[in-house]
Structures are given as structure tokens and as C-alpha cells.
Amino acid sequence: MSLTETTIPSPWHDGEVALQRSAGVADRMADVGRRVIRDHMPDQHRDFFAQLPFVVLGSVDDRGDAWATLRANEPGFMGSPDPRRLDVSLARDPGDPAEAGLNDGDAVGLLGIELHTRRRNRMNGTVQRRTEGDFTLAVHQSYGNCPRYIQLRQFEFTRAADRFQPVETVQYPDRLSVRAKEMIGSADTFFVASYVDLPDGTRQVDVSHRGGKPGFVHVSEADVLTVPDFAGNLFFNTLGNFSVNPRAGLVFVDFSTGDLLQIAGVPEVVLQGPEIAAFQGAERFWRLTPTRIVYRPAALPLRWTDDREGASPNSLMTGGWAVHAAGL
């Protein structure tokens, strides 16, 4: 047994370990987790967050619903005064349901992702509010992610970052609208928030990226979303959270208009079934039944354009829904 194994506790909770065990990698990931999950940010991550024009956040509101969101500001709106803190400057957006979980003392998940380079790093921690427009995130866990399944895109700002759309433009439909289904059906990217309450009383929130060919997320007539889970880092943060606490928050982005579709719902992990064999590249699936839907036109001040040859090579190796969609 190595010194690492004897001196550092495992960073994985029971749900993550259960999924790792189902994939036959639990023993290996126990050591990997101790080596790569840190309680501080390395300098490379600190520099990376400082150059981003937007960040993906995951939070939990007073009802216990998870929300994922994108929030933008000019590069430099995040900065790290020391490896255990990230200062964030973001004005409150009254139309964003994720704001309800960004108060002092709240646990949040954070994903920094650079779409024009495929770099991404994750972190989770606790909000320490300084003002209504500024907070510090006290680091709990920090780690890097691989570049797989990320579509290359170039960004530009089209308005001031603190010029939010009027709250009157926010829509709260009971069902997925035609526009919502269009956004989901054409998406090659979305982000998902999840969380667990640990035995020691702390809450751990995660937010992560999901990518594939356009249309890799299937929507049934009953509005149930089905998502193939492709080969990844074997951490199983998201699915492990789902197995312990079936709450999820998804956000889909229209990169050409800045529209956001945010969905809170109940997830179900599917480890076996005919869909897995039929969908090339899928190792398992998960489904989401929406419970709350928020559509925010032009919510983001950013617009992106796709790189001509920017499709992820990993996404191109995956299949599609056509061969078995009728059975979903």
C-alpha cells in the first residue's frame, strides 16, 4: 500500500464508488482520486479561470432543486488571491433561477471551460458573499478534465455583461415548448448540475459538460430526456450524485442567439438496456423527467461561431438515435 493510500482519505462518496464498481474500476479510481482531486487550485488553474469570459455554475435553491447556468463577464472577472480561494465578480441576475443558490454559505459547483481551446477545469466549494456583485468561492475540491466531446467555438460580446434581459422576458412553461425541443434536438453541448449531502453534513455540488453529435439528447413525447453516457474520466461525479440524490439541473445554450433553456428534474441512471447496444459509443444512459422549466431569450451577452473543422473527434465516433428512436 502506497503512502498516498494510507495518508489521504478517498475523495469519492458512496454513489461515485458504486458507479465505479459497476464499471469495474473502483480499486484503480480510489488511488487516482487521491492523486488528482485537490483541496486547492494549482497555479495553472488559477491562471486559467482569470482569462475566461464566462463560467458554468451549479447551485441548489430553497426547494432542493439543482440548477445549471452560464454567467459571463469580461475576462478578469475571476481571480485567485491564493490557491484556496477564487474571487468572482458577477452582478446578480434576477431572471436566473440559479441565483437562489448563490447566497452566502451556499455550496456551488463551478466549471471553467474554454470552447475555443477545449480546455476545462472543475471546482466545487462554498460561497462567501462580499457584496451583491462579488463573492469568494472557498475551494473544497479542484481537478482538471480532458478535452473530449467539446465543439470548438469562437466567442464575442454583443452587449455589456451586466445588461440583463428584463425579467418579463423569462418564460416558465409547464411543458417543453416547440422552441425548447428544437434547442435540445439540435444541441451538441449542454451542462448538468447535481449534488449530494454528505454524512458530515456538508453539501457537495457538481456541474459538468456533456457533448456529442447534434441531437445526441433524445426527447420523448412525454418530455423525458434520454442521454447516452460516453467513455469519460471514470469519476462518475454526475451519475454518482444521481444514484444518491435524484436531482438534476440542465442548461442548453443557443450559441448563436444567447438563449438559455434551464431544466430542473428527476434523473434515472440506466446501466443496462437495449439502447446501450444500439447507440454507438454509449456505455450507459440516463433519463431526466423535467419538473421545472425556465426559458430565457438572449440571456447571455455572448455569441459564438462554430469552427469549420471544430467538431470533437470523440463525438464523431459516436452514433445516433435513428435506429431505435421508435422504441423510446
Summary of the structure (lengths in Angstrom):
residues: 328
radius of gyration: 18.8
end to end distance: 46.8
largest distance: 59.8
contacts: 1074
relative contact order: 0.17
helix: 21%
strand: 39%
